[in-house]
Amino acid sequence: MGNDITVKSYKVESRITSRFAHTTVKSSVVNSGSGAQTIGFNVQIPKRAFITNFTMNVNGITFIGSVKEKTVARNLYAQARARGKAAGIVRANSLDMETFKTEVHVPASSKVEFELHYQEMMERKLGFYQHTLHIQPGRLVPHLQVDVYIFEPKGIRAVETPNTLGEHFEGITKVVQNKDKVHIVFKPTLQQQRKCNNCTESAVDGVFTVRYDVERESNVSDGHFVHFFAPKELSPLSKNIVFVIDVSGSMWGLKMKQTVSAMEAILDDLTMDDYFSIIDFNHNVRCWSEELVPGTSIQISEAKNYIKNIKPNGGTNINEALLRAVQMLLKASIQGLIDPRSVSMIILVSDGDPTVGEIKLSSIQKNVKRLMREEFSLFSLGIGFDVDYDFLERLALDNRGMAQRIYANHDAAEQLKTFYSQVSSPLLRKITVQFPEDSVTDVTQNHFDKFFKGSELVVAGKLKSTRDNIRDNITYFNDITLVSYKPEEVRVDVGTNGIDVKDGKNHHSFSWGATVTLTMKGVKVSILKDSEVNVTVDDKISLMVLLHRVWKKHPVNVDFLGFYSPSNNQYSTQVHGLIGQFANEPEVKVFNLHEGSDPKKKEANMKVKGNKLSVTRGWQKDYRSDKNKGSEVYCWFIHNSGKGFIDGHYTNYIVPSLDSFLPQL
């Protein structure tokens, strides 16, 4: 925040795999002044993204952030600031972004390293997935670099890197692409960052954009499936639209000018098969036409003239305006003006809260939802920062639509037109994706209200199979909990982000960067830095959890835990479960070894516990000796969900929650 703050490096890296993006922002900053100063780190992230991790390293000491619920986070942030401590918060402040903001007070000559991780699911609009990164280092940076890696297993159809940072950076972005992978690099030199040859100000301040589309096929992996549905060869359905425009006093000036400009372009897009009308409202509600009219050139011309002559003034009566719009669609439907295959929608444009008529937001929501038919949709556009965007979003989501904030600046008209283009070409309505009976489970969603040109429907789920294999995957975990409850409870929660140890009222938290040994109530917990956790109970039972860090350029890049139990554990005679029932290995006989459908995998029969089973020979990973790559181990794989090998059915070992099997104390 001062002239003697030096930004040493600023690096952004995104890894996108199967439409899911993991983004890391790193910045290294030095207080080169003679006194202590406050150093800030602000990053704009997409509204649909979620933060997974944040760390600050001050002079070699690392501080790990925690993600809290919004209200709790705000209170903690305010308390931390009041005590002069470092804290970060996410704040909404723009079109489709939020700002993560943190500050730290550091002594002279101190170095601070910030690192923020966030993730987001890519959404297809207008035929492309768009990934945006706000690049705002604030200073000239010796080491500034943006890397975007894209991996799409089914193939990448097209990639675009429009120069959204301005003409100053034309030609600097480099793209390396093959069938299923893309690497995009933006790495301006210190001189290229300058606003002019001798300037000390940075020209890097804006949005770095990548757009891409994929070859669209279904993905099936490990018994799960994902269908991506985006048909092209369909004619648009006709539309019935009621535009509801806020013309209260707060819309005076640029907001109204931009709305008029956008509406002129939107009206020109209507066809003779479309029907429309316009309602404008302040403290009163007016209808340009009391009934829907076809989109002829005469009607469109008259509608444009009507909008141009609007003079904003007065209050805001959202409730009555929306109810009039719904009634207009209902009337047209009753009169038979609406084609049963057409799509009916209301598009609301407003910049403020209701001030006239019904002003209770929850009542307005109920009033609109009660009157709306299932075949109608409501889309909300909130102009400016002072609008209650949450209210407009609830209105839209309640009524099969979506909302968007419009940033009130010189670009507002283009934003309005872009939003309209996303919903202006409906191709299908009332879509149901059906599967053969009893063939799938855990389907995410298979009923959709509408499908618009350039978007995408995604259905995921699990395939039912009569030949499921039990593999050594029941040992790839995100979280593992170990509990000893006699004589008193000791609980060890191991996750890929850290370890929690609880002993009654005592609670200890450790990062994987620690090497620690604790002994409490007969339980010994040993943590080896970035490697493993060993838990020993009464010197009789030992359990080991290994941390597997996936190599940095792995296409999925998800860390996981492995669980290991030595064969010399002294279990009780009552021990059972997936591990306990094999504490004493059963007698196993393998016979009838023969070639299988895969020449690399032999097949055979196995006799165990009096049962004859079908088995296949294959390779599996053992990570005890090599924690990064693992070593190959030759194993027998049991078919049919382990039936006959494990006691009972595999579903007997699935619990509704991590703690549900524990006795109540």
N, C-alpha and C positions, 0 to 999 in steps of 0.2 A: 504493500500500500504506500510505499515511499520510493524515492529515486534510488536508494541504496539497497533495494531488494533485487536479487539476481535470480532469474530462472535458468538453471543449468540445463535441464532437459524437460521435454514434454512429449510423452508418447501415448498413442491410442492404438489399441489392437482389438479387432473384432474377429471372432471365429463363428461363422454361420454354417450350421450343419442341419440339413433337412428342415429348413425354414426356422431354425431356432438359433438366436444370436447370443453369444457370450462376449461382453465388452469389458475391457480393462483400460482405465485411464491412470497414467502414472506421471507425476510431476516432481522434480527435484528443485528445491528453492533454497537460497542462502541469504541470511541476513548479513549483508556485507557492511552494515553501518557500525557506528561506535557504541550504540545503545540498544536496549531491548526494543523489539517492535512486534506488532501484530501482523501475522501473515495469513492471508485468506486463500481458500481453495474452493472455487465455484465451478460446478459442472452441470450443464443442462443435459437432462436425460429424457427419453420419450415417456409420455404419461403411462403407456401400457407396460413399461419396463418395471422390474423390481430389483432392488439392490440386494446383493448376496453377501457382500463383504466390504469393509472399509478399514484401512489401517493408516496410521501416521507413525513415522519413525523420526524422532527428534534426537539428534546427536547419538544415534546408535540404540536408543531405547524405543521399542515398538509398542504402540497403543492400538488395541484391537477394538473396533466399534461393534455395537450391537444394533440390530434392526428392531424397532418398537412399533406398536400400534400408534396411529397418527396423533391422537390426543395426548397419550402418554409421552410420546416423543417431543411434542411441543413443550410440555411442562418440564421435562428433563433438560431440554435445550435452554429454556429460560433460566432454570436454576444454575446450570453450569456456567452460563454467561455471567450471571450475577456474582458467582464466586471466582470469576476470572479464569475458568478452566476451558480446555479445548472441547468443542462440541460441534456436531454437524446436524443439519436439518434439511428436509426436502420441502420446497415451496413451489406451488403452482404459479406461473406468471406469464405464460405465453400461449401461442396457438395450440400446439400439441406437445409441449415440453414442460418439464418441471426442473427446478434448480436445486441441486444438492449444494449446500453451503456450509463450510466449516471455517473456523478461525482458531489460531493458536498463537499465544504470546511467547516469543522466544528471545533468548539473550543474544548479545552481539556475537557475530562470527558463527552462529549456529546454522546447521543444515537440517532442513525438514524434507522428508520424502512422503508424498501423499499417494495412496493407491486405492482406487475405487473400482469395484466389480459390479456389473449389473447384467441382467438377462432379459430378453424379450422374445415373444413369438412373432414372427413376421406375418403380416397380413397383406393379402393380395388386393390391390386396387388398380383399376384401369389397366389391367393386364400385366402388372409388375409388382414384385416385392420391392419396397423401397426402404433402404437402411440409411438413416441420417445420423451424422456425428457433428455435434457443435464443437468446433475447434476454436478455443479462446484462451491462448496462453497468457495474454495480457502484456507480454514483453517480447523483445527479440530473443530467440532461444538458439544456442549453439547446436543443440541436438533436438530437432523437432521431426517427428515421424508418425505417420498414420499407416497402419497395415490392416487390410481387410482380407481375410481368407474365407472363401466360400467352398463348401463341399456338398454336392448334391448327388447321392448315389445313382439316381436314374438319369443324370445328365443335365447340363445347363444349356438352355436354348438360346438365351441372349443376355448380354451384359452391357449396361450403359453407365458411364461416369460423367454426367453433365458437370460443367465447370460452374458450380453454384457459389464458389468463393470469389468470383469476379475475374475480369479479363487479366488482372495482374498475374494470375497463376495459370494462364493458358498453357497447355502442353507439358505441365510438370508431372501430372499424374501418370503413372505407368501401370499397364495391365498385362499380366501373363495368364494365359488361359489354355486349358485343354478340355476334354469332353465333360469331365465331372468336377473339375477344380479351377478356381480362379484366385489369383493373388494380386491385389491392388495396392499400390504404394504411392503415398504422397509424402515427399521428403524435400522440402525447399531448403536451400542453403541460407545462411545468415543474410547474405546480400539479397537473395530473392525475397526474403521476408520483409525487407524495408519498403515503406510506402514510396520512397524516392531514393535516389542514389546516396544521398547524405543524411537521410532521415534516421532518427532513433526510434521512431514509432513502428510498430508491427502492422503489416497489412493483413495478417492472418487473424480474422475475426468473422466467423460465419459458419455456414453449414456445409459439411462435406457429404456428398450424396452418392450412393451406389444404388442402381436399379438393376434387377435381374429377373428372369423367368426360367422355368424348368421344363424339362420333358416330363409330361404328366402321366405317371403310371402308379398303380397301387404298390405299396411297400408291404412285404410280409417278412417278419423277423422274429425268431424265437417264440413262435406261437401267437404273435400279435400282428395286427394289420392296420394300415392307414390308407384310406381311399381319398384321393384329391380329385374333385369333380369340377371341371371348368369347361363346359361345352362352348364351341365357337359358332358352329353353323346353325344358329337359331335366329329367327326374326324377332325384333323387340315387340313386346306386348304394348297395346295402347294404354294411356295413362289418364287418370282423372285427378287433377291437382287443384287444391285450394291453397293459395299463397296467403299467409297471415302475417302482415307486416306492422311492426311497432312504429308509430309515427308520433310518439310522445315528445315532449320538449327536449329530452336528453339526446334525441336522434338528430337534432339540428346540426347543420354544417356538414363536415366531411363524412360522417356516418351515413347520412341520408343520401348524399351525393354518390357515395360508393354503392349503396343499395340500389339506387335508380340505375346506375351504370350496369350493375350485375343483372338486374331484372330485365333490362332491355335485351341483353344477350340470351338470357334464359328463355324469354318469350319467343325469340326468333328460332329457338330449337324445337318448339312445339310443332306438331303436324296436324293435319285435318282430322286424323283419327283420335287425337287427344282432346279432352275436355278440361276446362279450367275456369277459375274465377279468382278474384283478389278481394281480400278483406283487409282494411287498414284500421288501426285502432289507437286511440289515446285514452281519454276518460270516456269517450263515446266509441261506438263500433259502426263502421260504414262498410257497405258491400258495393264494389264496382258493378257487379251483376248479382242479383238475388239467386240466379240459377247458373249452373255450369253451362258454358258455351263452347262450341267447337273451336279448335285452333286455326281458324281461317285468317287470311292476311288482314281482312277488315277488322276482325275482333282483336287481333294482336296489335294493330295500329292504334285502336281506340284505348286498349289497356295501357300501352306505352304513354300516351298523352295523359291519361289519368294519373299515372305514377309521377310523371314529371311535374305535375301541378300540385302535388302534396306539400303542405307547409307544416312541418312538425311543431306541435305545441301540446300543453296539457299533461295529464297523468297517464297511468298505464292500467288498462282493464283487460288483463290477459284472459281471465276466466270466461267472460262473455264472448270475447273474440274467438276462442277455441271452440266453445259450445256452438256458436253460429256456424263455424266451419264444418263441424261434425254433422249438424242438422242439414247443411247444404248437400253433403254427400249422401245422407240418408234419404233426402227428398229425391235426389237424382236416381238413387237405386230403386225406390218405390215406384217412380214414374217409368222405369225401364230404360232410362237413358244410358245406364252403365252396362257395358258389355261384360257378361259374367267372367270372361277370361282376362279382362283388363285389371290394372293395378290402381287402387285408389289411395291417395296420400295427402297429408296436410304438411306443409313446410312452414314452420314458424320462424320468423326472424325478429329478435328482440335484444335490447341492450340493458334491461333493468328489471327490478322486482315489481310485482303488482302493487299499485298504490290506490286503486279505485275499485269499487265493487268487492268481490270476494278476494281478500288479500292473504288468507291463510293458505300456505303452500300445500299442505296435506289435503285440504278440502278441494283445492283446484285439481290435484291429481285424481282424487276419487271421482269428482264430477265428470272429468274427461273420460276416465277409464270406464265409468258406468254407461256412458252414452256411445262410446266407440264400438263399432262392430268388429268382429274378428278379422274381416277382410280389409279393414282400414289400417293405415300406418301413420305415425306422427314422427316427423323429423324436426329437430330443434337446432337452431343456429344462434349462438350467443355472441353478440358483438361487444368487444372491449373487456377491460379488467373488472369493472364494477358489476357486471352481470352475475347473477346467482347461477353459475354453470351447473352445480350439482342438481339444482331443481330442474333445470331444462333437460339434463341427462336422465333424471328419474322419469320425467314426463315421456321422453322418447322410448326408453327401455320398457316402460309399462305398456306401451302401445306399438310394439313390433317395429320400432324405428331405431335411429341412432342420433347422437348429438355431436356437435363440433363447435369449438370456440373459434371465433373469427377475430383475428388480431386487428384492432382498429388503427390502421395506418394506410399509407398510399397503396398498399397491395390488397386491401380488403375486398375489392371487387373481384380480383382474380381468385381469391380464396373462396368467395361465394360461388363463383362459376365452377371452380374445381369440385367443390362439394356436390353441386347439382349434377355435374357430369357423372359422379359415382352412382347416382340413383335415377338417372334420366332414361336408362335403357334396361328396364326389367325384361328378363328373358323367360323366367318360369315363376310360378307361384304354387304354393301348397305342395312342396316336394317331400316325398317319403322314400328313403333308401331302404329296400327290403333285402333280407338275407334268408336262405333256406332255413326251414324250421329246425331249431335246436342245433344250429351250426356255430353260433357266436355268443359271447357273453361280454359284459362290461362295456357295452357300446356307449361312446361319449354322447352322441346326438345323431339321430337319423331322420328327424322331422324338421323342415325348414320352411319359413313363411314365404320368402322370396329369394330369387337369385338374379343379381344384376350383372350386366356385361362387364367383363374385366375383373370380377371378383372370383371367389373360390369357395366351394363347400368342402369341408373336411370331416370325415367320419373315421373314428378309430375304435378299436376294440380287441377282443381276444378270441382266437379261434378255438373251438372245441375239438379235441383230437382223441382218438382211441389209442393212439400210439405215442403219447407223451413220454418223454424220457426223464428220469431223475438224473441230473447231472451235477457236477460239483459247483454249478452256479449258485440251491438251498442255502454257499460260502462267499458271495459277493454282496456286501451289505453297505448301507449308508449309515446305520446306527446299530449299535449292539449294547444291550444292558445286562450287567452281571450283578446279581443280588445274593447276599448272604444274610439270612434273617434269624439265625440262632447263634449266640444267645440274644443279640440285638441286631437290628438291620444295618447293613452297610451296602450301599448301592454305588456302582460304577457305571456311568453312562459314557460310552465311547462313540464319538462321531467323527466324520472326516474333517470337521473344523475345530475340534477340541475335545477335552475330557473333563467330566464333572464327577467329583467324588463326594458322596453325602454320608455322613455319620451322625444320625439323630439330627440335632440342631446345627451341626457343623456342615459347612458347604464349601468345598474347595474347587476352583476352576483353573484349568491349565490349558495352554495352547500346545500344539504339537512341537513348538520350539523349545519346550522345557524337558529337562532330565531330572526326574523326581522319584523318590521312594517314600511311601507312607505306610505305617503299620497301625491298624486300629481294630480292636476287638477280634483278634484272631485272623484278620485279613491283611495281607500284604499287597500293596499296589505299587508296581514299578513302571515308570514311564521312561522310555528311551527316546531321545529327541528325534523327531521326524521318522520314527521307525515302528515302535511297538509298545503295547501295554501288556504287562503280565500280572495276573491276579492269582494269588495263592491263598487257599483257605485251610487253616489249621495244619499246614505243612502236608496235607493229604491230597488236595485237589489243585491242579494248576491249569489255568486257561490263558491262552495267548491271543491277542487281537493285533494283526499287522495292518499298518497303513500303507496302501498302495497308491502312490502318486503317479498318475498317468503322464506319460511323456508329453512335453509342452505342445508339440505339434500334432498330437493325436486328434483325429477328426471329431471325436466326441468330447474328449478331454474332461472326463468325470472321474474324480478320485473315488476309491472304494475301500472297504475293510474286508479282511479275511479272518476267519475264526478257526483256531486249531486247539485240539485237546489231546494230550499225550496218552498213550495206551496204558501207562503205569499208574493212572489216577486211581485212588482208593475210594470208589463209589460205594454207597450202601447197597444192600440187597434189594431195596425197593426202587432203585434208579430205573427210569424209563425215558420216554421221549425219543426224538430222532437220534440223539447222541447216546443217551443212557442205555437204550436197548441193545446197543452194540459194544457196551463196555467190555463184555466177554464175547469175543468173536464167535459167531455160530459156525458150525461145520458146513463147508461149502464144497460141492463137487461140480466140476465143469466137464461136459461131454458133448459129443456130436459137433465138434468144431468143423466149420465149413466156410466156403467163400460167400460173401454177402453181395448186395446190390452195388456196394462201393468196394472195389478191389482192395482199398487200403484199410478196410474195416472188416475183420473176420466176425462171423456170427456163430453162436453156440447155444446150448441149453445149460441151465444151472439148476442144481438141486440144493435147496436150502430150506430148513424148517419143515421138511416134508412136502415142499411145493416144487413143481417143475416150472422154470421160468425161461423166457427168451431173453438173450443178452447179446450185446454187440461190443467188440473190442475197439477202443479208440483212445485218443490222446487227451490229456487234461493238464492244466497248469498247476504247479505247486510253487508257491511264492516264499516258502520258508528260507530257502538258501539264496534266492535272487529276488529281492523285493520289487524290482522294477520290471523286468521282463519275465520272471518266473522260469521254472524248468519244466520240461515235458515229462509227464508220467503216464504210463500205459495203464488203462483202467477198463473194467467191465461196466457197461452202461445197462441199467435195468429198464425194460420197456413197461408200458401200461401203468405209468405213474407209480412204479415200485410195488404194485400189487403182489402179495405173496412174499415179498422181501422184508417190507416193514410190517409191523403189527397194525391191523386195521386198515383204514383208508387214509390217503395222504391228507384229506380235508380235516381229519381228526386232530392234526397238528397245527392247524391255522387258528390263531386267536384274534379276537376283534380289536385288541389293543395290546401294547407291549407289556403292560403290567397285569393283564386280566387273569393270568394263570397263578398269580401269587395269592397266598392265603391272606385273609383280612386279619390284621393284628389288633 
